[in-house]
Amino acid sequence: MPSTIERKILVVDDLPDTRLFIANLLSSHGYSAIMAETRTEGLRKVTEENPSVIIIDMMIPNEGGIKFYRDLKRNPRLQQIPVIMLSTIARNTFFKWHKTRSADLEQSTDMYLGIPPEAEELLLAVERLAQTDSPGRAAEPSAAFPPLNGK
């Protein structure tokens, strides 16, 4: 298992309790957790910090999480950073809704986890996405964690 020391993980969530839970979980397992509350703050921190993985709450007010994800995937410098999307919406409902609005999310190989995420599941997802040679290149999808687009 690769070392997690100095692996930066950006957590973008508007709820302080969720940010703190995830940051503490990541820190206790050797990751450097960077926190942001809004889409704007998240965009600033991703360019400043160059994280290995980004965890986004998709339900940040005003579609902030969705817009942040789209901003990342449309930016050639940032689009390869793996993203774990968190949502209280059921996975199938989430993708049906997004399919009617935009095809952007169907082109991803990132992860989708429910809120609240199980600690072990989140850590395994982060490790899987952060274990590549360079930030942004995710490993092949596994059966335990299917790709975001369900393929």
Secondary structure by P-SEA (a helix, b strand, c coil): ccccccbbbbbbcccaaaaaaaaaaaaaaccbbbbbccaaaaaaaaaaccccbbbbccccccaaaaaaaaaaaacccccccbbbbbccccaaaaaaaaaacccccccccbbbbcccccaaaaaaaaaaaaccccccccccccccccccccc
